[in-house]
Amino acid sequence: MEQPPASLFHAPLADEHRGETPLTMLAAQEIFAYFKNSSLFRWSDANNDCEDRANAICILLEDWGIPNYKAWVFSGYFMNKGFGNLTNRWNYHVAAALAVQHENKIGYYVIDPATSKELADIETWALRVTASGNSFHFIKHGDYYIFPGRKIEKDNWHKRNKRNYNWTMQGLGGINGKSSKGKAQLAFHKKMVRRTEEKFKQLKNQKPSF
């Protein structure tokens, strides 16, 4: 009998809580609703640019003084050639996350309206995108953009910089600037990317009252 999908915590790649005061559940739910309803984020396009949506949210949260993290989930096959696939044949998925004080402990809750209609803890979120076998989930600090292409270790991930900031603005506009197709699209959509960045900067300067 085939076992139901499972998502396992992967400690070797996980970062620890930095010691900031965690949010209340109410504040975290308000933050989720804010981003869910923001026209800047293309939540219906779940198959593309997850790292850019996550990065944009973490940049905004950091600018607003709100501690932030990123939740990652890898398929079992992608992680170690084992048995396990994510939905839509994704190798990985990432979303912004918040440290929340709930029931006398700190847990991580994920902002990902692309896959969930409500705020979800990282275990529930990871399981929802696990199609079969095992997946592996963990938390990284919000200023990591993405893992290296080959050997993945705890501390060799790419940090946020000007180059991947540009990719993030392009991704918010629906263009994968890292791909050959995306690079070709940029030649015809530079104004759209500039408008996306202008809207992003407006959000940075208008901190909501969570």
C-alpha positions as CSV (number, residue, x, y, z in Angstrom):
1,M,0.0,0.0,0.0
2,E,1.4,3.4,-1.0
3,Q,2.2,5.7,1.9
4,P,0.6,9.2,1.9
5,P,3.0,12.1,1.2
6,A,5.0,13.5,4.0
7,S,7.2,16.5,4.5
8,L,10.2,16.2,6.8
9,F,12.2,19.0,8.6
10,H,15.7,19.2,7.2
11,A,18.0,20.5,10.0
12,P,21.3,20.6,8.1
13,L,20.2,23.5,5.9
14,A,18.0,25.3,8.4
15,D,18.8,28.7,10.0
16,E,17.9,29.4,13.6
17,H,15.6,32.1,15.0
18,R,17.5,35.3,15.3
19,G,16.1,36.2,18.7
20,E,13.7,39.0,17.6
21,T,10.3,39.4,19.4
22,P,7.9,37.1,17.5
23,L,4.6,38.4,16.1
24,T,1.2,37.7,17.4
25,M,-1.0,35.4,15.4
26,L,-3.4,38.4,14.7
27,A,-0.6,40.5,13.3
28,A,0.7,37.7,11.1
29,Q,-2.8,37.1,9.7
30,E,-3.1,40.8,8.9
31,I,0.2,40.8,7.1
32,F,-0.9,37.7,5.1
33,A,-4.2,39.5,4.1
34,Y,-2.3,42.6,3.1
35,F,-0.1,40.7,0.6
36,K,-2.8,38.4,-0.5
37,N,-4.8,41.5,-1.6
38,S,-1.9,43.5,-3.1
39,S,-2.2,43.9,-6.8
40,L,1.6,43.9,-7.1
41,F,1.8,40.1,-6.5
42,R,0.8,37.7,-9.2
43,W,-0.5,34.9,-7.0
44,S,-2.4,33.2,-9.8
45,D,0.9,32.5,-11.5
46,A,2.1,29.9,-9.0
47,N,4.4,28.1,-11.4
48,N,6.7,31.0,-11.9
49,D,8.9,33.5,-9.9
50,C,8.2,32.2,-6.4
51,E,11.7,33.2,-5.3
52,D,11.0,36.8,-6.5
53,R,7.7,37.1,-4.7
54,A,9.3,35.8,-1.5
55,N,12.2,38.2,-1.9
56,A,10.0,41.2,-2.5
57,I,7.9,40.5,0.6
58,C,11.0,40.0,2.7
59,I,12.5,43.3,1.4
60,L,9.3,45.1,2.3
61,L,9.0,43.5,5.8
62,E,12.7,44.4,6.5
63,D,12.1,48.0,5.5
64,W,9.1,48.1,7.7
65,G,11.1,46.7,10.7
66,I,9.3,43.4,10.7
67,P,11.4,40.3,11.3
68,N,11.2,37.9,8.3
69,Y,12.3,34.5,7.1
70,K,11.9,32.3,4.1
71,A,10.3,28.9,4.1
72,W,11.8,26.4,1.6
73,V,10.6,23.0,0.5
74,F,12.5,20.6,-1.7
75,S,11.2,17.5,-3.4
76,G,12.7,14.2,-2.2
77,Y,14.1,13.5,-5.7
78,F,15.7,17.0,-6.0
79,M,17.2,16.9,-2.5
80,N,18.9,13.5,-2.6
81,K,17.5,11.5,-5.6
82,G,15.1,9.8,-3.3
83,F,11.4,9.2,-3.8
84,G,9.2,12.3,-3.6
85,N,7.8,15.0,-5.9
86,L,6.2,18.4,-5.4
87,T,3.1,19.5,-7.1
88,N,3.4,20.7,-10.7
89,R,6.7,18.8,-10.8
90,W,8.5,21.6,-8.9
91,N,12.0,20.9,-7.7
92,Y,11.5,23.4,-4.9
93,H,9.2,26.1,-3.7
94,V,9.8,29.1,-1.5
95,A,7.7,31.8,0.3
96,A,8.2,34.5,2.9
97,A,7.6,33.4,6.5
98,L,7.0,35.0,9.9
99,A,8.1,34.0,13.3
100,V,4.9,33.8,15.4
101,Q,4.2,33.3,19.1
102,H,1.4,30.8,19.3
103,E,0.4,28.4,22.1
104,N,3.5,29.3,24.2
105,K,6.0,28.5,21.4
106,I,7.5,30.2,18.4
107,G,6.4,28.7,15.1
108,Y,7.0,29.8,11.5
109,Y,4.0,30.8,9.4
110,V,4.1,31.2,5.6
111,I,2.8,34.0,3.4
112,D,1.9,32.2,0.1
113,P,-1.5,32.9,-1.3
114,A,-0.3,31.1,-4.5
115,T,-0.8,27.8,-2.7
116,S,-2.9,28.6,0.4
117,K,-6.0,30.8,1.1
118,E,-4.9,31.4,4.6
119,L,-1.8,31.7,6.8
120,A,-0.3,28.3,7.3
121,D,2.5,26.9,9.5
122,I,5.5,25.7,7.6
123,E,4.7,22.0,8.0
124,T,1.2,22.3,6.7
125,W,2.4,24.5,3.8
126,A,5.1,22.1,2.8
127,L,2.8,19.2,2.9
128,R,0.2,21.0,0.7
129,V,2.7,21.2,-2.2
130,T,4.1,17.6,-1.7
131,A,2.5,15.4,-4.4
132,S,4.1,12.1,-3.5
133,G,6.7,10.5,-1.2
134,N,8.8,12.8,0.9
135,S,9.7,16.4,0.7
136,F,12.1,18.4,3.0
137,H,11.3,21.8,4.5
138,F,13.3,24.3,6.5
139,I,13.6,28.0,7.3
140,K,16.3,30.3,6.0
141,H,16.9,34.0,6.9
142,G,15.0,36.4,4.7
143,D,18.1,38.0,3.1
144,Y,19.1,34.8,1.3
145,Y,17.8,34.9,-2.3
146,I,18.4,31.4,-3.5
147,F,20.7,28.3,-3.2
148,P,23.7,27.7,-5.4
149,G,23.2,25.5,-8.5
150,R,25.3,22.6,-7.4
151,K,26.4,21.6,-3.9
152,I,23.9,23.0,-1.4
153,E,25.2,23.7,2.1
154,K,23.9,25.7,5.0
155,D,25.9,28.9,4.5
156,N,26.8,29.0,0.8
157,W,23.4,30.4,-0.4
158,H,23.4,33.6,-2.5
159,K,22.6,36.7,-0.4
160,R,20.3,39.5,-1.6
161,N,22.2,41.9,-4.0
162,K,21.6,44.4,-6.8
163,R,21.5,41.8,-9.4
164,N,18.9,39.6,-7.8
165,Y,17.0,42.7,-6.8
166,N,16.6,43.4,-10.5
167,W,15.5,39.8,-11.1
168,T,12.9,40.3,-8.3
169,M,11.4,43.4,-10.0
170,Q,11.3,41.6,-13.3
171,G,9.7,38.5,-11.6
172,L,7.0,40.7,-10.0
173,G,6.2,41.9,-13.5
174,G,5.9,38.3,-14.8
175,I,9.3,38.1,-16.5
176,N,11.9,35.5,-15.5
177,G,15.0,37.6,-16.2
178,K,17.3,34.7,-15.5
179,S,16.0,32.7,-18.5
180,S,16.8,33.1,-22.2
181,K,13.1,33.8,-22.9
182,G,13.0,36.3,-20.1
183,K,16.0,38.2,-21.3
184,A,14.4,38.5,-24.7
185,Q,11.2,39.8,-23.2
186,L,13.0,42.5,-21.3
187,A,13.9,44.2,-24.5
188,F,10.2,44.9,-25.1
189,H,9.0,45.4,-21.5
190,K,11.4,47.8,-19.8
191,K,8.7,50.3,-19.1
192,M,6.6,47.7,-17.5
193,V,9.5,46.7,-15.2
194,R,10.1,50.3,-14.3
195,R,6.4,50.7,-13.4
196,T,6.6,47.6,-11.3
197,E,9.6,48.9,-9.4
198,E,7.9,52.3,-8.9
199,K,4.9,50.6,-7.3
200,F,7.2,48.5,-5.2
201,K,8.9,51.6,-3.9
202,Q,5.6,53.2,-3.1
203,L,4.7,50.2,-0.9
204,K,8.1,50.5,0.9
205,N,7.2,54.1,1.8
206,Q,3.7,53.3,3.0
207,K,4.1,50.9,6.0
208,P,0.7,49.5,6.9
209,S,-0.4,49.6,10.6
210,F,-0.3,45.9,11.4
